[in-house]
Amino acid sequence: MHIPIERYTLDNGLRVVLSADHSLPVVTVNFWYNVGSRNERPGRTGLAHLFEHMMFQGSQNVPDTQHMQMVERVGGSINATTWLDRTNYYTTVPASHLELALWLDSDRMGFFLPALTQEKFDNQREVVKNERRQRVDNAPYGDWDERMQRLLFPPDHPYHHSVIGSMDDLDATSLDDVADFFRTFYAPDNAVLTLCGDFDRDTARSLVERYFGPIPRGPGRPPLPGTPDVVPLQLGREIRETVEQPVAAARVFLGYRIPPYGTPDYYVADVLSELLAGGKSARLYRSVVRERRLASAITAMVFPVVTGASLFVMRGSVLPGQPPEPVEQALLEELGTLGREGPTDREMERAVTGLEARHLLGLQKTSERADTLSMLETYFGDPGLIETELDRYRAVTAADVRRFIDEYLSGENRVVLTYVPQAAPEAA
């Protein structure tokens, strides 16, 4: 599928990507700011995610919390997410309300600080702390990714800590920290704006220049903390951690360091995840869940991150009352068999076709297409890669899969994280 792309940069450094599609009368305004949890300095973890919340608390010309309501009032939808490498904000509105969406985003980019108050900050900090309690501290297996990042990456790597941050760091964050973070990272020369959908090209360019052109450049993005570029792609040993929690059943996670998103081997890893756990006909589900009945669910995933290394993770949910060791052994056996024998031609075709179908289905939506264009521009400076990414999946061979398993998924590069039900207290 051909995706029209026009790319240019404003004088203040804001990179703009236009992708017109007149099939539906809607338009998505998508912002990627080149800042995530990797940019947080020690002692201030969680600030990037906290700031995502703050950006919906009003700006100089938009009353408190009205940004979201103004979009929804015209029939639009709006949201944002923060991750390791980036923060994105996305709004989809009827095409006739493009100007509203652009004005709202420009007001908070250019005029957020005049509306920043201690009351808003305190309120949103408590919201984030409560989110951590609900999603991480008090949720079954809720801290698995936090633990996996800590075990896979050394303390001086930006991926060592979680996106949501620690309670102590959130408590230690001040209003000045928030203001400094905004000045540093929420500048036009650290952002990508993508418009995707039903818009007139000349009108869109004129509106973008009107609302974003006058916003001044920022001070420049500082270097990432720590030593992100020297992390080896091998741990050099196996690391184990067992966690007792009040869970109903054990769960096993196997994690590995692998090459980052955008490298040829990342696409091999993604094909491998599909071979192992992409549906009920995949190897792990067929063997470990259906035939051997050792687990209730199986997952394999790759993190599309770009700072030095990425993560490949397999997860097995153990049946209640059963020990975790047989599930761990079964996961490793299937991985070993695939590494020795390689996938069949039919398995390869199924895996690549499944990835291709999901990719193309996602691109049918203006919101996902805009997000992909923003991502490719932010990470690689080339949104046109959206046209060739499927070719990189199609180029993966069975030999590539075998080599990848042998090179990266060995016992010398493995984290085994196991959750087990908390032992009942002994009777007095």
C-alpha positions as CSV (number, residue, x, y, z in Angstrom):
1,M,0.0,0.0,0.0
2,H,1.3,3.4,-1.0
3,I,1.3,6.1,1.7
4,P,1.7,9.7,0.6
5,I,4.3,11.6,2.7
6,E,5.4,15.2,2.7
7,R,8.1,16.1,5.2
8,Y,9.5,19.5,6.1
9,T,10.9,21.4,9.1
10,L,9.8,24.8,10.5
11,D,12.5,27.5,11.3
12,N,12.2,26.6,15.0
13,G,13.1,23.0,14.4
14,L,9.6,21.4,14.6
15,R,9.6,18.5,12.1
16,V,6.3,18.1,10.3
17,V,5.0,15.0,8.4
18,L,1.9,15.3,6.2
19,S,0.0,12.2,4.9
20,A,-3.3,13.0,3.2
21,D,-6.0,10.4,3.0
22,H,-9.5,11.5,1.9
23,S,-11.3,8.2,2.3
24,L,-12.9,9.3,5.6
25,P,-13.7,12.8,6.9
26,V,-11.4,12.6,9.9
27,V,-7.9,13.8,10.7
28,T,-5.3,12.7,13.3
29,V,-2.9,15.2,14.9
30,N,-0.1,13.2,16.4
31,F,2.9,14.5,18.4
32,W,6.0,12.6,19.4
33,Y,8.3,14.3,21.9
34,N,11.8,12.8,21.9
35,V,11.7,12.2,25.7
36,G,10.8,9.1,27.8
37,S,11.9,7.5,31.0
38,R,15.4,7.0,29.5
39,N,15.9,10.8,29.8
40,E,15.3,11.0,33.5
41,R,18.2,11.6,35.8
42,P,18.8,9.5,38.9
43,G,16.4,10.5,41.8
44,R,13.8,11.8,39.4
45,T,12.4,8.6,37.9
46,G,8.8,8.8,36.8
47,L,9.0,12.5,35.7
48,A,8.3,11.8,32.0
49,H,5.1,9.9,32.8
50,L,4.0,12.4,35.4
51,F,4.5,15.1,32.8
52,E,2.2,13.4,30.4
53,H,-0.5,13.8,33.0
54,M,0.4,17.5,33.6
55,M,0.0,18.3,29.9
56,F,-3.8,17.8,30.2
57,Q,-4.2,20.2,33.1
58,G,-4.6,23.4,31.0
59,S,-2.4,26.0,29.4
60,Q,-2.5,29.8,29.2
61,N,-5.5,30.0,27.0
62,V,-7.2,26.7,27.8
63,P,-8.9,26.4,31.2
64,D,-8.0,23.6,33.6
65,T,-8.7,20.1,32.2
66,Q,-10.7,21.6,29.2
67,H,-8.2,20.4,26.6
68,M,-9.8,16.9,26.6
69,Q,-13.3,18.2,26.9
70,M,-13.0,20.6,23.9
71,V,-11.9,17.7,21.7
72,E,-14.6,15.3,22.9
73,R,-17.3,18.1,22.5
74,V,-16.7,18.1,18.7
75,G,-16.8,14.3,18.5
76,G,-13.1,13.7,18.7
77,S,-10.9,11.4,20.7
78,I,-7.7,12.1,22.5
79,N,-5.0,10.3,24.6
80,A,-1.3,10.1,25.3
81,T,1.3,7.5,26.4
82,T,4.8,7.5,27.8
83,W,7.4,4.9,27.3
84,L,11.1,4.3,27.5
85,D,12.2,6.3,24.5
86,R,9.3,8.7,23.8
87,T,6.1,10.5,24.8
88,N,3.2,10.7,22.3
89,Y,0.0,12.7,22.2
90,Y,-2.7,12.0,19.7
91,T,-6.0,13.5,18.7
92,T,-8.4,12.4,16.1
93,V,-11.2,14.9,15.1
94,P,-13.7,15.4,12.3
95,A,-11.8,17.0,9.4
96,S,-13.6,20.3,9.9
97,H,-12.0,20.7,13.4
98,L,-8.3,20.4,12.4
99,E,-7.7,24.0,13.4
100,L,-9.0,23.4,16.9
101,A,-6.7,20.4,17.4
102,L,-3.7,22.3,16.2
103,W,-4.4,25.3,18.4
104,L,-4.9,23.2,21.5
105,D,-1.5,21.4,21.0
106,S,0.3,24.7,20.2
107,D,-1.1,26.4,23.3
108,R,0.3,23.7,25.6
109,M,3.6,23.6,23.7
110,G,4.0,27.4,23.8
111,F,2.1,28.4,26.9
112,F,2.1,25.6,29.4
113,L,4.2,27.2,32.1
114,P,1.9,30.2,32.8
115,A,-0.8,27.8,33.8
116,L,1.4,25.5,36.0
117,T,0.5,25.6,39.7
118,Q,1.5,23.7,42.8
119,E,-2.1,22.6,43.2
120,K,-2.2,21.0,39.8
121,F,1.2,19.4,40.3
122,D,0.3,17.9,43.7
123,N,-3.0,16.6,42.4
124,Q,-1.5,14.8,39.4
125,R,1.4,13.4,41.4
126,E,-1.2,11.7,43.7
127,V,-2.9,10.4,40.6
128,V,0.3,8.9,39.3
129,K,1.1,7.4,42.7
130,N,-2.3,5.8,42.9
131,E,-1.8,4.5,39.4
132,R,1.4,2.9,40.5
133,R,-0.4,1.3,43.5
134,Q,-3.2,-0.1,41.2
135,R,-1.1,-1.2,38.2
136,V,2.2,-2.2,39.8
137,D,2.4,-2.5,43.6
138,N,-1.0,-4.2,44.2
139,A,-1.6,-6.0,40.9
140,P,-0.7,-9.7,40.5
141,Y,2.7,-9.8,38.6
142,G,2.3,-6.0,38.2
143,D,6.0,-5.3,38.6
144,W,7.4,-7.9,36.2
145,D,8.6,-5.4,33.6
146,E,10.2,-3.2,36.3
147,R,12.1,-6.2,37.7
148,M,13.0,-7.5,34.2
149,Q,14.5,-4.1,33.3
150,R,16.5,-3.9,36.5
151,L,17.9,-7.4,35.9
152,L,18.6,-7.1,32.2
153,F,20.2,-3.6,32.3
154,P,23.0,-2.3,34.5
155,P,22.3,0.6,36.9
156,D,24.0,3.2,34.6
157,H,21.7,2.3,31.6
158,P,18.6,4.4,31.0
159,Y,16.4,1.3,30.8
160,H,17.4,0.1,34.3
161,H,14.4,1.9,35.9
162,S,10.7,1.6,35.1
163,V,8.6,4.2,33.2
164,I,6.3,4.9,36.1
165,G,9.1,5.5,38.5
166,S,9.5,5.0,42.2
167,M,7.3,6.4,45.0
168,D,10.4,8.0,46.7
169,D,11.3,9.8,43.5
170,L,7.8,11.0,42.8
171,D,7.7,12.4,46.3
172,A,11.0,14.1,45.9
173,T,10.0,15.8,42.6
174,S,9.3,19.5,42.9
175,L,7.4,22.1,40.9
176,D,10.7,23.5,39.7
177,D,11.6,20.0,38.4
178,V,8.5,20.0,36.3
179,A,9.1,23.4,34.9
180,D,12.7,22.6,34.0
181,F,11.6,19.3,32.4
182,F,9.2,21.2,30.2
183,R,11.7,23.9,29.1
184,T,14.2,21.2,28.3
185,F,12.2,18.6,26.4
186,Y,8.8,20.1,25.3
187,A,10.3,22.4,22.7
188,P,9.5,22.4,19.0
189,D,13.0,21.3,18.0
190,N,12.5,18.1,20.2
191,A,9.1,17.2,18.6
192,V,7.5,15.7,15.5
193,L,4.1,16.7,14.4
194,T,2.2,14.3,12.0
195,L,-1.1,15.1,10.3
196,C,-2.8,12.1,8.8
197,G,-6.3,12.0,7.2
198,D,-8.6,14.3,5.4
199,F,-7.0,17.7,5.1
200,D,-6.0,20.2,2.4
201,R,-2.3,20.4,2.1
202,D,-1.9,24.2,1.7
203,T,-4.4,24.9,4.5
204,A,-2.7,22.4,6.8
205,R,0.8,24.0,6.2
206,S,-0.6,27.5,6.8
207,L,-2.2,26.4,10.1
208,V,0.9,24.7,11.3
209,E,3.0,27.7,10.5
210,R,0.5,30.1,12.2
211,Y,0.2,28.1,15.5
212,F,3.6,26.6,15.9
213,G,6.0,28.9,13.9
214,P,6.2,31.6,16.6
215,I,7.2,29.2,19.4
216,P,10.9,29.5,20.1
217,R,13.4,26.7,20.0
218,G,14.4,25.0,23.2
219,P,17.9,24.9,24.9
220,G,18.7,21.6,23.2
221,R,18.2,18.0,24.5
222,P,20.9,17.0,26.9
223,P,22.8,13.7,26.5
224,L,21.2,10.7,28.0
225,P,22.2,9.9,31.5
226,G,24.6,7.0,32.1
227,T,26.3,5.0,29.4
228,P,23.5,3.8,27.1
229,D,25.6,3.1,24.0
230,V,28.1,0.7,25.5
231,V,25.8,-1.9,26.9
232,P,26.9,-5.3,25.4
233,L,24.3,-7.5,23.7
234,Q,25.2,-10.4,26.1
235,L,24.7,-10.5,29.8
236,G,27.6,-13.0,30.1
237,R,25.7,-15.2,32.6
238,E,22.2,-16.4,33.7
239,I,20.5,-14.3,36.3
240,R,17.6,-15.7,38.4
241,E,15.1,-14.1,40.7
242,T,12.2,-15.6,42.5
243,V,9.4,-13.5,43.9
244,E,6.8,-14.5,46.4
245,Q,3.5,-12.7,46.0
246,P,-0.1,-13.3,46.9
247,V,-0.9,-14.7,43.4
248,A,-3.2,-17.6,42.5
249,A,-0.6,-19.4,40.3
250,A,3.1,-19.2,39.5
251,R,4.3,-17.4,36.4
252,V,7.7,-17.7,34.6
253,F,9.4,-14.9,32.6
254,L,12.5,-15.5,30.4
255,G,14.2,-12.3,29.3
256,Y,17.2,-11.7,26.9
257,R,19.1,-8.7,25.6
258,I,18.8,-8.4,21.9
259,P,19.7,-5.7,19.2
260,P,17.4,-2.6,19.2
261,Y,14.5,-1.7,17.0
262,G,15.5,-0.8,13.4
263,T,18.3,-3.3,13.1
264,P,18.0,-6.4,10.9
265,D,18.0,-8.8,13.9
266,Y,15.2,-7.0,15.6
267,Y,12.9,-8.2,12.7
268,V,14.2,-11.7,13.1
269,A,13.3,-11.5,16.8
270,D,9.8,-10.3,16.0
271,V,9.3,-13.2,13.5
272,L,10.6,-15.5,16.2
273,S,8.0,-14.2,18.7
274,E,5.3,-15.0,16.2
275,L,6.7,-18.5,15.5
276,L,6.7,-19.2,19.2
277,A,3.5,-17.6,20.5
278,G,1.6,-16.0,17.6
279,G,-1.8,-17.7,18.1
280,K,-3.0,-21.1,19.0
281,S,-1.2,-22.9,16.2
282,A,2.2,-21.5,17.3
283,R,4.8,-23.8,18.7
284,L,4.6,-22.9,22.4
285,Y,0.9,-22.8,22.6
286,R,0.5,-26.1,20.8
287,S,3.1,-27.9,22.9
288,V,3.1,-26.3,26.3
289,V,-0.6,-25.4,26.6
290,R,-2.6,-27.8,24.4
291,E,-0.6,-31.0,24.3
292,R,1.4,-31.1,27.5
293,R,-1.1,-29.0,29.6
294,L,1.6,-27.4,31.6
295,A,0.5,-23.7,31.3
296,S,-2.8,-21.8,30.8
297,A,-1.3,-19.1,28.5
298,I,2.0,-18.4,26.7
299,T,3.4,-15.1,25.3
300,A,6.5,-14.0,23.5
301,M,7.2,-10.3,22.8
302,V,9.9,-7.9,21.6
303,F,10.2,-4.3,22.9
304,P,10.5,-1.8,20.0
305,V,13.1,0.4,21.7
306,V,16.3,2.0,20.3
307,T,18.7,2.9,23.1
308,G,21.6,0.4,22.9
309,A,19.7,-2.8,23.2
310,S,16.1,-4.2,23.3
311,L,14.4,-7.0,25.2
312,F,13.0,-10.4,24.1
313,V,10.6,-11.9,26.7
314,M,8.8,-15.2,26.9
315,R,6.1,-15.7,29.5
316,G,4.4,-18.8,30.8
317,S,1.4,-18.8,33.1
318,V,1.5,-21.9,35.2
319,L,-1.6,-23.9,36.0
320,P,-2.9,-23.3,39.6
321,G,-1.3,-25.6,42.2
322,Q,1.5,-26.6,39.8
323,P,5.2,-25.8,40.2
324,P,6.9,-23.4,37.7
325,E,9.9,-25.6,36.9
326,P,8.2,-27.8,34.2
327,V,7.0,-24.7,32.4
328,E,10.4,-23.1,32.4
329,Q,11.9,-26.3,31.1
330,A,9.3,-26.7,28.4
331,L,9.9,-23.1,27.2
332,L,13.6,-23.7,26.9
333,E,13.1,-27.1,25.2
334,E,10.9,-25.7,22.5
335,L,13.3,-22.8,22.0
336,G,16.2,-25.3,21.8
337,T,14.4,-27.5,19.3
338,L,13.6,-24.5,17.1
339,G,17.2,-23.4,17.3
340,R,18.5,-26.8,16.2
341,E,16.0,-27.8,13.6
342,G,14.8,-24.4,12.5
343,P,11.2,-23.5,11.5
344,T,9.5,-25.2,8.6
345,D,8.6,-23.3,5.5
346,R,5.0,-23.4,6.5
347,E,5.7,-22.0,9.9
348,M,7.7,-19.2,8.4
349,E,5.0,-18.3,5.9
350,R,2.4,-18.3,8.7
351,A,4.5,-16.1,11.0
352,V,5.4,-13.5,8.3
353,T,1.8,-13.5,7.0
354,G,0.5,-12.9,10.5
355,L,2.8,-10.0,11.1
356,E,2.1,-8.5,7.7
357,A,-1.7,-8.7,8.2
358,R,-1.5,-6.9,11.6
359,H,0.8,-4.3,10.1
360,L,-1.5,-3.5,7.2
361,L,-4.6,-3.6,9.3
362,G,-3.1,-1.1,11.7
363,L,-2.2,1.3,8.8
364,Q,-5.8,1.4,7.7
365,K,-6.5,3.7,10.8
366,T,-5.3,7.3,10.5
367,S,-4.4,7.2,14.2
368,E,-2.0,4.2,13.9
369,R,-0.6,5.4,10.6
370,A,0.2,8.8,12.1
371,D,1.8,7.3,15.1
372,T,4.0,5.1,12.9
373,L,5.1,8.0,10.8
374,S,5.9,10.1,13.9
375,M,7.9,7.1,15.3
376,L,10.0,6.6,12.2
377,E,10.7,10.3,11.9
378,T,11.6,10.6,15.6
379,Y,13.9,7.5,15.7
380,F,15.4,7.5,12.2
381,G,14.6,10.8,10.6
382,D,12.8,8.9,7.7
383,P,9.0,8.4,7.8
384,G,9.3,6.8,4.4
385,L,10.5,3.6,6.1
386,I,6.8,2.9,6.6
387,E,6.9,1.7,2.9
388,T,9.7,-0.8,3.4
389,E,9.3,-2.2,6.9
390,L,7.3,-5.2,5.6
391,D,10.2,-6.0,3.3
392,R,12.4,-6.4,6.3
393,Y,10.1,-9.0,7.7
394,R,9.8,-10.8,4.4
395,A,13.5,-11.0,4.2
396,V,13.9,-13.1,7.4
397,T,14.8,-16.7,6.7
398,A,14.7,-19.9,8.7
399,A,18.5,-19.7,8.9
400,D,18.2,-16.3,10.4
401,V,16.0,-17.6,13.1
402,R,18.4,-20.4,14.0
403,R,21.3,-18.1,14.0
404,F,19.5,-15.6,16.2
405,I,18.5,-18.2,18.8
406,D,22.1,-19.4,18.9
407,E,23.6,-15.9,19.2
408,Y,21.2,-14.2,21.6
409,L,18.9,-16.6,23.4
410,S,21.5,-18.7,25.2
411,G,21.9,-19.4,28.9
412,E,24.7,-16.8,29.0
413,N,22.2,-14.1,28.1
414,R,19.2,-15.0,30.1
415,V,17.1,-13.7,33.0
416,V,14.7,-16.1,34.7
417,L,12.1,-14.2,36.7
418,T,9.7,-16.5,38.5
419,Y,6.6,-15.6,40.6
420,V,5.3,-18.1,43.1
421,P,2.3,-17.9,45.4
422,Q,3.1,-16.6,48.8
423,A,3.3,-19.3,51.4
424,A,0.5,-19.3,53.9
425,P,1.6,-18.2,57.5
426,E,2.0,-21.1,59.9
427,A,-0.6,-21.5,62.5
428,A,0.2,-20.4,66.0
